[in-house]
């Protein structure tokens, strides 16, 4: 996002890119502090929702915001004489979009697995699966 800051012309929407980056950085730092101090169970009790639910929602929000930021960066690159800062910012926003999209799928799968185990479907039937010579 530093690349957007050095651009000579800043079209409308540049503030949204900064907002997205700053918000995700703050939420990430708060998450790290929660885990370092081991107080995540106090802040988000299990009876309310589990940690994978929070992480899924956070990742979906981040994916949406970064996708909009990619669109704004591409728009800024088209309407600017020096498009390099916006192309660099669009690349990193797209990379963050991919990472947070993957995280949302990953933590959703973790949540669904926890839900199935809590509902009593902890044992998966193994009949009919190949054993490749093992006992």
C-alpha positions in Angstrom: 0.0 0.0 0.0 3.1 2.2 0.2 3.1 2.1 -3.6 -0.3 3.8 -3.6 1.0 6.4 -1.2 3.8 7.5 -3.5 1.5 7.9 -6.6 1.4 11.5 -7.8 -2.3 11.4 -8.4 -4.7 9.7 -6.0 -8.1 9.0 -7.5 -11.2 8.6 -5.4 -11.2 5.2 -3.6 -7.6 5.4 -2.5 -8.8 6.0 1.0 -10.8 2.7 0.9 -7.6 0.8 0.0 -5.8 2.3 3.0 -8.9 1.6 5.2 -8.9 -2.0 4.1 -5.2 -2.5 4.7 -5.2 -0.7 8.1 -8.4 -2.5 9.3 -7.0 -6.0 8.4 -3.6 -5.1 10.0 -5.3 -4.0 13.2 -7.5 -7.1 13.4 -4.5 -9.3 12.7 -2.5 -7.7 15.4 -5.4 -8.0 17.9 -5.7 -11.7 17.0 -2.0 -12.2 17.6 -2.1 -10.5 21.0 -5.1 -12.7 22.0 -3.2 -15.8 21.2 0.1 -14.7 22.7 -1.7 -13.8 26.0 -3.9 -16.9 25.7 -7.1 -15.0 26.4 -9.0 -15.9 23.2 -11.4 -18.1 25.3 -12.2 -15.1 27.5 -13.0 -12.8 24.6 -14.8 -15.3 22.5 -16.4 -18.0 24.7 -17.1 -21.4 23.2 -20.8 -21.2 24.0 -21.1 -18.1 21.8 -19.2 -19.3 18.8 -16.0 -21.2 18.2 -12.8 -19.6 16.9 -13.1 -21.1 13.4 -16.5 -19.2 13.0 -14.8 -15.9 13.9 -11.9 -16.7 11.6 -14.2 -17.6 8.7 -16.2 -14.4 9.1 -13.1 -12.3 9.3 -11.6 -14.0 6.3 -14.8 -13.5 4.2 -14.9 -9.8 5.2 -11.2 -9.4 4.3 -11.7 -11.2 0.9 -14.6 -8.9 0.0 -12.7 -5.8 1.0 -9.5 -6.8 -0.8 -11.5 -7.7 -3.9 -13.0 -4.2 -4.0 -9.5 -2.8 -3.4 -8.2 -4.7 -6.4 -11.0 -3.2 -8.5 -10.1 0.3 -7.2 -6.4 -0.2 -7.9 -7.1 -1.3 -11.5 -9.4 1.7 -11.9 -6.6 4.0 -10.5 -4.1 2.4 -12.9 -6.3 3.1 -15.9 -6.9 6.8 -15.0 -3.3 7.7 -14.1 -0.3 8.5 -16.2 2.0 6.5 -14.0 0.2 3.3 -13.4 3.0 1.3 -11.7 2.1 2.1 -8.1 -1.5 1.0 -8.7 -0.5 -2.1 -10.5 1.8 -3.1 -7.6 -1.0 -2.4 -5.1 -3.5 -4.4 -7.2 -1.1 -7.4 -7.2 -0.7 -7.3 -3.5 -4.4 -6.8 -2.9 -5.2 -9.7 -5.2 -2.6 -11.9 -3.3 -4.4 -11.0 -0.1 -7.8 -11.7 -1.7 -6.5 -15.2 -2.6 -5.0 -15.9 0.8 -8.1 -14.7 2.8 -10.4 -16.6 0.4 -8.4 -19.8 1.0 -8.5 -19.1 4.8 -12.2 -18.7 4.7 -12.7 -22.1 3.0 -10.1 -23.7 5.3 -11.7 -22.4 8.5 -15.2 -23.2 7.3 -14.2 -26.8 6.8 -12.7 -26.9 10.3 -15.9 -25.5 11.7 -18.0 -28.0 9.8 -15.8 -30.8 11.1 -16.1 -29.6 14.7 -19.9 -29.4 14.2 -20.1 -33.0 12.9 -18.0 -34.3 15.8 -20.2 -32.4 18.3 -23.3 -33.9 16.7 -21.9 -37.4 17.3 -20.6 -38.2 13.8 -17.0 -38.6 15.1 -16.4 -42.0 13.7 -16.2 -42.3 9.9 -17.2 -45.8 8.6 -14.2 -47.4 6.9 -15.9 -50.3 5.2 -15.2 -50.6 1.6 -12.0 -48.6 1.6 -8.8 -50.1 0.2 -6.1 -51.0 2.8 -3.3 -51.6 0.4 -2.0 -54.7 2.2 -2.1 -53.4 5.7 -3.8 -55.4 8.4 
